Amino acid sequence: MIQLEGVSLTRSTFSLRGITLSLKKGEHFFIIGPSGSGKTLLLETIAGIHPDAGGRILMMGKDITDLPPEERGLSLMYQDYSLFPHLTVSENIGFGLTIRGIPHREISKVVESLVARYGIASLRDRYPASLSGGEKQRVALARALATSPALLMLDEPFAAIDPMLKSQFMHELRMIREQGNLTILQVSHSREETYALADRVAVMIDGTVRQVGTCDEVFSRPASLDVAIFTGFENILEGTVISDDTGGHILVAGRIRIAVPHDILPGTRLVACIRAADVRIHPEGHLCTPGIHPAEGIVTGIREDERGTSVTVDCGVAIISWFSHREQEKYQWRTGQKARVVLPSPLVHLVLEGHLEGLPISHSRFP
């Protein structure tokens, strides 16, 4: 549906570098990444706001690289909504149609349909300064959809609204997409939003796309160390592969031992990533399943919040495990307590240190 081929752009000391992506028709595609990674700049480039960008942009097979924004068949909704302060709600919604020379009668029909759909008919003649955050968002969305774009681009659309409005708007996006077969490209920093809405996701870091995949692929099998850090892996362990007494190959990090595929040679530096919720810790003396070799450690930290309890264990390296409140009531972990730590091999993801390619813990490199 839309293809980006080697899109590049420099602004001051920052550059988008060779962005290549392909979005399918009807897909809800997310771009995530840390602040300053170029996400908004990329949306603006696709929209035609930066005509000096390099590379090519194709929409449904047509090269739109040199077309002005109003001829590209897409809409961009900014995080701050960017409503025109001197225009009424109706004028804001109809603005895109006005600059396209659409007759006033047709514009009025479109505006009336949209204000009714989004429950903002009573706001027609008001100006943006008098609107609440939720009202501004509905007006901005109506304006973005007024031109019937083939691609709707959203820049952090939930950043300025409360949780209830966020839930309503997420539902509205699902309905818009399902009813109109609309393709949506959304910038976000929220894992919750991404899991709830995304078909696929791209991770942008420092002006480049580091990984593209489903939510499970990106959040469970990061392609690089910086993706693992950004996606919130609490446990990132650096170590070296050695041979054990049986001839197998294991990664050593402190007292942690992790079996690795035999084709990863001794001496290889690896980074092991595992989420806190996947780490198992047991009291001293707990009998583990035969073949499981726990690491002995000491509980050094306990932190509680509204979601549960995180327990840090010193095993020569710090390991963080997460428990629900009910589990913490059962185990009653306390600092200074001895513990046995188990990292389930299927839930550990390996990344070559200094490389971008992720390695699954299984013997197949491409699960």
N, C-alpha and C positions, 0 to 999 in steps of 0.2 A: 504494500500500500504506500508506504513512504520509505525511501532509502537515503541514508547519508553515506557518502563515499569520500573518505579522507577530508572531512570538514576541519578546517584550521582557521584560527583567528588569534591575533595578538592585540592585547590592550595593556599598555604600560609594560609592566614586568611579567604579566600573566599571559599564557597562551593555551588555547584549545589546540590539541595536537592529534591530527589524523583520526578524527572521530568517524567510525564506520559502524552503522547500525541499520537494522531492517525491522520495520514494524508491519504486522499483518493487519489487514482490514478487520475492524471490529474488536481489536485487541486493546486492553487496558495495560499500558506499558509504563513502568515506573523507572525514574532515574533517581538514585539515592547517592549520597556521598556527604562528606564533611563540608562545613561552611567554607566558601572560597574555592571549591573544586571546579567551578565553571558551569554548574547546572543551569542557572538562569541565563547565562551568556549563551549557552547552547540553544535554549528555547528561543531567545531573541534572534539568533542566527537563522534558525529554521523559519522564523516568522518574516525574515527579510529586513530586519532592523539594521543589520550590519552588512551592507552590500560588498564590503571589501574582503569578506571571508573567502578562503580558498576551499577547494573541493567541489563536490556536486551534491545537490539535493533533488531527489526525484519524487513526485507525487503521482501514484497510479501510472508509473511508467513515463510520465512527462517531466522533462527537466525544468524545474522552476527556479533554478539557481539565480537567474538574473531578473526574475519577475519582481515588481514592487509588492509590498505586503498585501495590498488590497486585492491583488490578482492571484494570490496563492491558494485560496480556498481553505483557509485555516483561521483559528482564533486563539488568542493568548490571553489568559486571565491571570493577572499578577496577584501576588500575596497581599498587597495593600489595596487591591481592587482597581486602583487608578481611575476612578470615576471622574468625569469632568465636572469640576465644582460649579461652573457657570451654566450647566445644563440641567434641566429637570430630569427626573427618573425616566419619563417617556422619551425625552430627547437623547439621553444616554443610551437607552436600549436600542433606539433606532439609528444611532450614529453611523454604524457600519453600513447600513442600507442607504443612508443619506449620501455618503461620499461615493457610493456606487451609482448614484443617479436614479435610484428606484423611485417611482412616483409616490407622492405623499399618501394617497389612499391605500396603496399596498403596504407601505410602512406602518400605517395606523392599524391595519388588520393584524400584522405580525406582532406589533407591540401589545395590542389588546389580548391576543392569544397568550402571550408570554406572561403578562402581568396577572392574568387569571390563573394560569398554570402554577405560578409560584406564589400566589396569595399576596401580591403586592399592588393590587388594583387601587387601593386607597392611597398609595404613595405616588401615583402618576405625576402630580404637579409639584412634588416636593424636591428640594435640592439635597445633594449628598451630605452637606454639613448637618442636616437635621435627622439623619438616619442612624440607626444602631448598627453595630457590627454585623449582626445577622441579616439585617435589611440590606446593607451594602453588598453583602455577599450574594444575596438572591438577585439583586439588580445586576451585579457584575456577571453572574452566570447567564441571566436572560440576555444581556448584551452580547456575550460571547456566542450564544446559540442563535441569535437573531438572523445571522447571515447563512444559516444552515451549513456550517463548515464540515468538510470531510475529516478534519483533524482538530480536536479540541486540546489545547495545551494549558495545563494548570500548574502554576508556580506556588507551591506550599499553600493550597487553598484552605487548609484547616488551621493554620497557625494562629489566627486572630479570633477564633470563636470558642465558645464554651463547649463542654463535652456533649450536652444534649443536642445542640445545634449541629455539632460535628457528626453525631450519629444520624441525624436527619439528612444531612447533606450527603453523607456516604451512601445512604439508601437512595437518594435522588440520583446520584451518579450511576448507580447500578441500573436504575430504571431508564435513564437517558440512553445509556449504552445498549440495553436490551431492546428498547423500543425503536431506536433509530439506527441501530447497527453502526454507531459512531465509534471512531477510533480515538482513544484518549492517551495522551502523553503527559504524565504527571511527575512533577518534582516533589520529593518528600525527604524528610529525615527520620520518619517514624516507621519502626518495624511493624507496629500494630496496623497502620494504614496500609502498608505494603502487603502484609499477609491477607488483609481483609479484601483488597481490591485488585491486586496485580495478577495478571496472567504471566508476565515475565518482568524481570527487573535487570537494570544495568547499574553497576557501581562505578561512579566517576570519582577519581582521586587525582588531584594536581593536573587537571586539564586533559586527562586520558581516561578511556573506558578500560577498567581492569578486569571486569567479568560481566558476562551476560548469561542469564539462565532463569529457571523457575525460582520461586522463593526458597524451596527446599534445597536446590543446588547452591544458591548463593549463601544462604544462612547456615547450611550444614556442611558444605564442602567448599570453603573459600579457595579461590585460585591463587591467592598470594597472602603474605603476612599482613600487608596493610589492609586488605579486605577483611581478614580475620579480626583485626583490631577494630575496624570500623563497625563490623556487624556484631560486636559485643561478646566475643568469646572471653570468658572470665579467666580461663586457664590457657596460657600460651607458654609452652615449655621448650626451651632450646637445649639440645643435647647432641651427642655423638653416637653413631651406630657402632656396636662392637659384636664380636662373636661370643656366644655363650658356650657352656660345657657340652651341649648337645649338637653344636654346629649351627644352631639357629642364629639369626641376627636380631639384636634388640637395641632399642634406643634407650640410652641412659641419661636421666636428668635428675640429679640428686639421688635419692633412693628409689625413684620411680623407674620401673623397667617396662618397656612396651615392645612387644613383638612386632617386627616389621617384615615386609616381603623379602625373600631371600636375594632378590636381584638388587636390593639396596645395599651396597657394599660397606664393610667396616671402614670407619673413618669419615663416612658421610655425615655432614652436619645437617640436622633436621629440626624443624619446629613442629611440635605436636599441639594440636588445638582441641579442646574439649570444653563443653559448656558445664557450668556449675551444676545444673539440674541433672546432668548425666553422670556425675562423679558419685561413687558410692563410698561412704565411710562407715565403719563399724567399730564398736567398742573393742578394747584390748581383749584378746582371747577368743574373739569370734572365729568360728571355723568356716573358712571359705570353701567354695566348690573345688574339688580336686582339679589341679591344673591352673588354678588362679593363684597368682603370687602377689599378695597385697604388700604395699609399702607401709612400714611402721612410721608413725609420726606423733606429734604433740599438737593439740589444739591451741592455737595462739590468738585467735580472735573470733568473736561472735557478734554479728550485727543483725538486728531485727528491723523490719519495716512493715508496712501494711500488707505486703504480699507473703512474707515468710521470713525465714532466718537463713543467713549465710554463715557458714562455719569455715574458718581458715585453719588448715593443718600444715605444720612445718615438716616436710619430708626431705629436707635438704634443699628443696624448692617449695615455695608456697603453693598449696592446692586449695581451691575454694569449692565447697559443695553447698548446695541449696536444699533447704527443707521447708515444707509447709509448716504452718503453726501447729497443726495436729502432730506431725512427725517430731517436731522439736519437743512437744509436751511428752512424747513417748520416750525419746532418747535423752533428753535433759543434758545436752552437751554443755560443757563448761571449760573455761581456759585452764590449761595445764593438764587436761585429761589426755591419756594415751589413746591413740586411734589407729585403725588399719584402713588404708586407702586403696580402693580398687578403681581403675580406669577401664571400663568395658571396651575391648578392642574395636568392636564394630562402630563405636561412637566417637572414636578418636580419628581426627583428620590430620594428615601429615603434609607439610609444605617444605620443599627444599629450601634451605637457608640461602637467601640471596637470589632466589629464582622466583618466577611468577607462576610456575606450574604446580598445582596441588596434587598430592598423591594420596589416594585412599588407603586406609589401613589394610584393606583386603588385598589379595594377591593380584587382582586385576587392577590395572592403573586407570581403567575407564569404566567404572561401574554403570 
